[in-house]
Amino acid sequence: MKTRDYIIGGSILAVGGLLAATYKMRRSIPKNAEAVKNFDVNRYMGRWFEIARIDYMWGKNVTDTTADYTLKGDGSVEVINRGFDLKKGKWVESKGKAVFAGDPTEGRLKVSFFGPFYAGYNVIAVDNNYRYALVAGRNLDYLWLLSREQTMPEEIKQDFLRKAMEIGYDISKLVWPEHSENWSIEFIGVTV
């Protein structure tokens, strides 16, 4: 009888641990962050300039960084990140796909650049005109300040930084990529 109780108890603990681990892995937004409500994906589409980011694998040593978003017929979003890799001395591009993580009127998406593996992409602040956005990743290792222009007004920048700190981000980790004065450059034979 005791052995059976241990097996049942151990099985319950194992299943509970597995469920807790799965939930934690599925969480795609930092604990203290909240995605924008009444999010309008159509207004979010187009080109965004990266004003600041917490560095990550693709972004290391990349400047003049932009992200272009295009809404597809199936409701997914094509994502094209571009930038100039200073170490390689050439323009680089990464294509991905984003889908809503839940309600499409909430700024919670998940994005994939590597097949079936998705990561959180959460618009946690956007101005009324969809000119400036603050985006959180799945945890405190990912953060982006985005603008429709190559710069961002200081007041908005400070507001976004304050919000990021309140969530728990270490803003000293932010990288502030440079942008060419004239962004009409040639990229892989196509002027963008």
N, C-alpha and C positions, 0 to 999 in steps of 0.2 A: 504493500500500500504506500509506504513512504517513497519508494523509487518512482512510482507512478505520479505522486504529487510533485516530486522534484522535476520530472519530465514535463508535466503540464505547466508548472510554474516557470520553468526555464523557457519553454516554448512561448508562453505569453510574454515574457520579458523580451525574448528575441524578436517577436513580431512587433511589439511596441517600439523597440529600438529601431527596427527597420522602418517603421512608419514615421517615426520622428526624424530619422536621417533623410528619408525621402522628402518629407515636408520641407526640411531646411534646404535641401538641394533645389527644390522647386521654387522656393521663395526667390523672386526675381527683382526685389526692390529693397533697399536698406531699411532696417527696422524703424527708424524715425522719419522716414520720407513718405510723402503722399503724392501720388500722381495728380496732375491737373484734371479737374472735373470739367465737363462741357467742352472737351477737347475737340477741335475741328481739324481732322486729318487733312482735308483739302487745303486749308489755309497753311498748314505746316509744310506742304510739298514745295519743292524747289531747292535752290542752293542756299546753304548755310556756310559761313566762314567760322572756323574754329578759333575762338579767341583765347581759350585756355583749356587745358586738359590735365588729368593725372596721367602720366605716361604709362603706356601699355605696349605690348609687343609690336603691333603694326606702327604705332605712332612714334617710336623711338627714332630720333635724329631726322624727323620729317617736319618740314616747315611749309608755309603756303597751303595749309590743309583746308580742304573743303569737304562737305558732304552734300550730295545731291539725292533727293528723295522723289520718287515717281510712283503714284498710285496705279496699281495694275487692276485689270478687270475683275480679278478674283478677290479683291479687297486687300491683297498683300501689298507691300511697299518695296520697290526696288531701291537698294541703297548702293551708292557709288562713292567711296571715299577716295580722295586724290590728294597728293602732296608731293613735295620735292624732297627726296631722300638725300641728305647732305653727305652721308658716307658713300653712297653708291653714285652720287653725282647725276642722278636722273629722276624723272617723274615716275611715280609709282601709283598704282590703283588697286583697290580692293572692292570687289562686288559682293553684295549680300542681299538678303531678303529679310524683311521684318513683317511680323503678323501681330495682331492685337493679342494680348495676354488675357483678355476678358472683354468687358464692355467697350465697344469702339468709341464711346463718348468719354472715355477715360484715357489719359495719356500713358497708359501702360502697354508697352509692346515688348516683344522679344525678337532679337535679331540673330541671324546666322550668317557667317561667312564660311563655315566649314560643314556643309552638308546638314546632317540631322541635329547638330549641336547648337542650341540656342542660348543666348544670354539676355539678361534684362536690359531694356532700353526704356527709361522712364522719364517723361517730360514732367518735371516737378515745378517748373515755373515758366510762364510765357506771358509776354506783355499782350495787351488787348489787340494790337495790330500785327501780332505774330512777326515781330522784327527781331526779338531777342528771346533766347530760351536757355534754361538751365536743365541739364539732363543728367540723371543719376543712372549708374549701371546697376548690377545686381547686388553689389555690396559697396563698401567704402573705398574700394580700390579703383573705382571708375567714376569719373565726373567730367562733364564738358560744359563750357560756357560758349554759346553759339550766337552768331549775329548774321543778319542779312547783308551786312557791310563788313569791311575789313577791320572795323573798330567797334567799340561799344561805349556808350556814354558812361562816364565815371559813376554817376548816381546809380545806374542800373547794375553796373559791375559790382559796386559795394553792396547793394541789396542782395544780389545773388551770392556773393561771398559770405555775407552774414547768414543767409539761409543755409548754405552748405555747412558752415560751422555749427549751427544749431542742430543739424542732423547728425553731426559727428565727424565730418570730413576734416582732414588735416590739410588746410589750404596752402601750407608751405610746400606741399608736394606738387602744386600746380606748375605746369610748363606753359609758357606764353609764346607760342610760335609766331614768327615774323610773317608778314604778308608783303609781297611785292607791291610797290606803289601802283603799278599798272598791271592788273591781273589778267589782261588780255594776252595770254601766253599760248604758245603752241604746245599741245600735249598729245603725244603719239600721232603726230600729223594732223591733228584736228584743233582748230582754234577754239578755246573755251572761254 
